Amino acid sequence: MPLTERSNVNKQSKQNRSRTSRTWRWLSCIALVTCFASWVLAQEPASANKSQSGIRKPQMSDTVKANMYADNWFILYINGELVAVDSISFVPHNVISVDMLPTYPMTIAVLAKDNADPKTGMEYANTNIGDAGFILKFGDGTVTNATWKVKAFSTGPIDRDTKNPRVRSEPVPADWFAVGFDDSSWSKATEYSHEQVGPKPVFNDYDFEGAKFIWSGDIELDNVVIFRHVVTAPPDGKKRTDFSNLNNVVPEGPQRPPRGKR
């Protein structure tokens, strides 16, 4: 092969190799970009879930105050979940005040007890027939009144017989606090005055305006009662975010501050 022709062949071969090298570099770049894009997309679902959920993290400004007073003790459930337990079973009488996130419709269930001996229905070492009472007010305007349902589960002493005191009781249903519990046969609560219940001075330090003391039809003999009430919408008319399904979604913000600035 002539020298000139051989030189041209070598030049052509070098050009081919150069083009092949550039092609491989481009293919490598495209592969890297594709891998990076796939990684980004793999991280996206959590972020996308945030925007699709439309639910943000609740703030304290979303809560309402729940004030409750019982003679003598109570336990409170809302929508089937335990919210508050009276921390003092007898004296001194106390107010329980907690912050809560309301969800509507809101099923409220309260089991309340007077401090009575379960066998005699009397108190103070079986020397006295006690009285009772319960009152509640939420910051959304929910209050206790005669629209609440009530049923007594322990009554005594029967016929007010303090010489031979006896009690009439029935078991408290296991699901008394459930949203779907059937209370259709229960009576309406009875309202009682401030003077009839006689709350202790601490009661005056909390907001119970508009709320009524309630119990069953007999504030002295009925010693264990359950109240139930359904709030279909906020009584104050204020629109509130429903945070009840927060465990099943990724809420939106607020974002955590950068490290070093917390």
Secondary structure as a PSIPRED ss2 file (coil, helix, strand):
# PSIPRED VFORMAT (PSIPRED V4.0)

   1 M C   1.000  0.000  0.000
   2 P C   1.000  0.000  0.000
   3 L H   0.000  1.000  0.000
   4 T H   0.000  1.000  0.000
   5 E H   0.000  1.000  0.000
   6 R H   0.000  1.000  0.000
   7 S H   0.000  1.000  0.000
   8 N H   0.000  1.000  0.000
   9 V H   0.000  1.000  0.000
  10 N H   0.000  1.000  0.000
  11 K H   0.000  1.000  0.000
  12 Q H   0.000  1.000  0.000
  13 S H   0.000  1.000  0.000
  14 K H   0.000  1.000  0.000
  15 Q H   0.000  1.000  0.000
  16 N H   0.000  1.000  0.000
  17 R H   0.000  1.000  0.000
  18 S H   0.000  1.000  0.000
  19 R H   0.000  1.000  0.000
  20 T H   0.000  1.000  0.000
  21 S H   0.000  1.000  0.000
  22 R H   0.000  1.000  0.000
  23 T H   0.000  1.000  0.000
  24 W H   0.000  1.000  0.000
  25 R H   0.000  1.000  0.000
  26 W H   0.000  1.000  0.000
  27 L H   0.000  1.000  0.000
  28 S H   0.000  1.000  0.000
  29 C H   0.000  1.000  0.000
  30 I H   0.000  1.000  0.000
  31 A H   0.000  1.000  0.000
  32 L H   0.000  1.000  0.000
  33 V H   0.000  1.000  0.000
  34 T H   0.000  1.000  0.000
  35 C H   0.000  1.000  0.000
  36 F H   0.000  1.000  0.000
  37 A H   0.000  1.000  0.000
  38 S H   0.000  1.000  0.000
  39 W H   0.000  1.000  0.000
  40 V H   0.000  1.000  0.000
  41 L H   0.000  1.000  0.000
  42 A H   0.000  1.000  0.000
  43 Q H   0.000  1.000  0.000
  44 E H   0.000  1.000  0.000
  45 P H   0.000  1.000  0.000
  46 A H   0.000  1.000  0.000
  47 S H   0.000  1.000  0.000
  48 A H   0.000  1.000  0.000
  49 N H   0.000  1.000  0.000
  50 K H   0.000  1.000  0.000
  51 S H   0.000  1.000  0.000
  52 Q H   0.000  1.000  0.000
  53 S H   0.000  1.000  0.000
  54 G C   1.000  0.000  0.000
  55 I C   1.000  0.000  0.000
  56 R E   0.000  0.000  1.000
  57 K C   1.000  0.000  0.000
  58 P C   1.000  0.000  0.000
  59 Q C   1.000  0.000  0.000
  60 M H   0.000  1.000  0.000
  61 S H   0.000  1.000  0.000
  62 D H   0.000  1.000  0.000
  63 T C   1.000  0.000  0.000
  64 V E   0.000  0.000  1.000
  65 K E   0.000  0.000  1.000
  66 A E   0.000  0.000  1.000
  67 N E   0.000  0.000  1.000
  68 M E   0.000  0.000  1.000
  69 Y E   0.000  0.000  1.000
  70 A E   0.000  0.000  1.000
  71 D E   0.000  0.000  1.000
  72 N C   1.000  0.000  0.000
  73 W E   0.000  0.000  1.000
  74 F E   0.000  0.000  1.000
  75 I E   0.000  0.000  1.000
  76 L E   0.000  0.000  1.000
  77 Y E   0.000  0.000  1.000
  78 I E   0.000  0.000  1.000
  79 N C   1.000  0.000  0.000
  80 G C   1.000  0.000  0.000
  81 E E   0.000  0.000  1.000
  82 L E   0.000  0.000  1.000
  83 V E   0.000  0.000  1.000
  84 A E   0.000  0.000  1.000
  85 V E   0.000  0.000  1.000
  86 D C   1.000  0.000  0.000
  87 S C   1.000  0.000  0.000
  88 I C   1.000  0.000  0.000
  89 S C   1.000  0.000  0.000
  90 F C   1.000  0.000  0.000
  91 V C   1.000  0.000  0.000
  92 P C   1.000  0.000  0.000
  93 H C   1.000  0.000  0.000
  94 N C   1.000  0.000  0.000
  95 V E   0.000  0.000  1.000
  96 I E   0.000  0.000  1.000
  97 S E   0.000  0.000  1.000
  98 V E   0.000  0.000  1.000
  99 D E   0.000  0.000  1.000
 100 M E   0.000  0.000  1.000
 101 L C   1.000  0.000  0.000
 102 P C   1.000  0.000  0.000
 103 T C   1.000  0.000  0.000
 104 Y C   1.000  0.000  0.000
 105 P C   1.000  0.000  0.000
 106 M E   0.000  0.000  1.000
 107 T E   0.000  0.000  1.000
 108 I E   0.000  0.000  1.000
 109 A E   0.000  0.000  1.000
 110 V E   0.000  0.000  1.000
 111 L E   0.000  0.000  1.000
 112 A E   0.000  0.000  1.000
 113 K E   0.000  0.000  1.000
 114 D C   1.000  0.000  0.000
 115 N C   1.000  0.000  0.000
 116 A C   1.000  0.000  0.000
 117 D C   1.000  0.000  0.000
 118 P C   1.000  0.000  0.000
 119 K C   1.000  0.000  0.000
 120 T C   1.000  0.000  0.000
 121 G C   1.000  0.000  0.000
 122 M C   1.000  0.000  0.000
 123 E E   0.000  0.000  1.000
 124 Y C   1.000  0.000  0.000
 125 A C   1.000  0.000  0.000
 126 N C   1.000  0.000  0.000
 127 T C   1.000  0.000  0.000
 128 N E   0.000  0.000  1.000
 129 I C   1.000  0.000  0.000
 130 G C   1.000  0.000  0.000
 131 D C   1.000  0.000  0.000
 132 A C   1.000  0.000  0.000
 133 G E   0.000  0.000  1.000
 134 F E   0.000  0.000  1.000
 135 I E   0.000  0.000  1.000
 136 L E   0.000  0.000  1.000
 137 K E   0.000  0.000  1.000
 138 F E   0.000  0.000  1.000
 139 G C   1.000  0.000  0.000
 140 D C   1.000  0.000  0.000
 141 G C   1.000  0.000  0.000
 142 T C   1.000  0.000  0.000
 143 V E   0.000  0.000  1.000
 144 T C   1.000  0.000  0.000
 145 N C   1.000  0.000  0.000
 146 A C   1.000  0.000  0.000
 147 T C   1.000  0.000  0.000
 148 W C   1.000  0.000  0.000
 149 K E   0.000  0.000  1.000
 150 V E   0.000  0.000  1.000
 151 K E   0.000  0.000  1.000
 152 A E   0.000  0.000  1.000
 153 F E   0.000  0.000  1.000
 154 S E   0.000  0.000  1.000
 155 T E   0.000  0.000  1.000
 156 G C   1.000  0.000  0.000
 157 P C   1.000  0.000  0.000
 158 I H   0.000  1.000  0.000
 159 D H   0.000  1.000  0.000
 160 R H   0.000  1.000  0.000
 161 D C   1.000  0.000  0.000
 162 T C   1.000  0.000  0.000
 163 K C   1.000  0.000  0.000
 164 N C   1.000  0.000  0.000
 165 P C   1.000  0.000  0.000
 166 R C   1.000  0.000  0.000
 167 V C   1.000  0.000  0.000
 168 R E   0.000  0.000  1.000
 169 S E   0.000  0.000  1.000
 170 E C   1.000  0.000  0.000
 171 P C   1.000  0.000  0.000
 172 V C   1.000  0.000  0.000
 173 P C   1.000  0.000  0.000
 174 A C   1.000  0.000  0.000
 175 D C   1.000  0.000  0.000
 176 W C   1.000  0.000  0.000
 177 F C   1.000  0.000  0.000
 178 A C   1.000  0.000  0.000
 179 V C   1.000  0.000  0.000
 180 G C   1.000  0.000  0.000
 181 F C   1.000  0.000  0.000
 182 D C   1.000  0.000  0.000
 183 D C   1.000  0.000  0.000
 184 S C   1.000  0.000  0.000
 185 S C   1.000  0.000  0.000
 186 W C   1.000  0.000  0.000
 187 S E   0.000  0.000  1.000
 188 K E   0.000  0.000  1.000
 189 A C   1.000  0.000  0.000
 190 T E   0.000  0.000  1.000
 191 E E   0.000  0.000  1.000
 192 Y E   0.000  0.000  1.000
 193 S C   1.000  0.000  0.000
 194 H H   0.000  1.000  0.000
 195 E H   0.000  1.000  0.000
 196 Q H   0.000  1.000  0.000
 197 V H   0.000  1.000  0.000
 198 G C   1.000  0.000  0.000
 199 P C   1.000  0.000  0.000
 200 K C   1.000  0.000  0.000
 201 P H   0.000  1.000  0.000
 202 V H   0.000  1.000  0.000
 203 F H   0.000  1.000  0.000
 204 N H   0.000  1.000  0.000
 205 D H   0.000  1.000  0.000
 206 Y C   1.000  0.000  0.000
 207 D C   1.000  0.000  0.000
 208 F C   1.000  0.000  0.000
 209 E C   1.000  0.000  0.000
 210 G C   1.000  0.000  0.000
 211 A C   1.000  0.000  0.000
 212 K C   1.000  0.000  0.000
 213 F E   0.000  0.000  1.000
 214 I E   0.000  0.000  1.000
 215 W E   0.000  0.000  1.000
 216 S C   1.000  0.000  0.000
 217 G C   1.000  0.000  0.000
 218 D C   1.000  0.000  0.000
 219 I C   1.000  0.000  0.000
 220 E C   1.000  0.000  0.000
 221 L C   1.000  0.000  0.000
 222 D E   0.000  0.000  1.000
 223 N E   0.000  0.000  1.000
 224 V E   0.000  0.000  1.000
 225 V E   0.000  0.000  1.000
 226 I E   0.000  0.000  1.000
 227 F E   0.000  0.000  1.000
 228 R E   0.000  0.000  1.000
 229 H E   0.000  0.000  1.000
 230 V E   0.000  0.000  1.000
 231 V E   0.000  0.000  1.000
 232 T C   1.000  0.000  0.000
 233 A C   1.000  0.000  0.000
 234 P C   1.000  0.000  0.000
 235 P C   1.000  0.000  0.000
 236 D C   1.000  0.000  0.000
 237 G C   1.000  0.000  0.000
 238 K C   1.000  0.000  0.000
 239 K C   1.000  0.000  0.000
 240 R C   1.000  0.000  0.000
 241 T C   1.000  0.000  0.000
 242 D C   1.000  0.000  0.000
 243 F C   1.000  0.000  0.000
 244 S C   1.000  0.000  0.000
 245 N C   1.000  0.000  0.000
 246 L H   0.000  1.000  0.000
 247 N H   0.000  1.000  0.000
 248 N H   0.000  1.000  0.000
 249 V C   1.000  0.000  0.000
 250 V C   1.000  0.000  0.000
 251 P C   1.000  0.000  0.000
 252 E E   0.000  0.000  1.000
 253 G C   1.000  0.000  0.000
 254 P C   1.000  0.000  0.000
 255 Q C   1.000  0.000  0.000
 256 R C   1.000  0.000  0.000
 257 P C   1.000  0.000  0.000
 258 P C   1.000  0.000  0.000
 259 R C   1.000  0.000  0.000
 260 G C   1.000  0.000  0.000
 261 K C   1.000  0.000  0.000
 262 R C   1.000  0.000  0.000
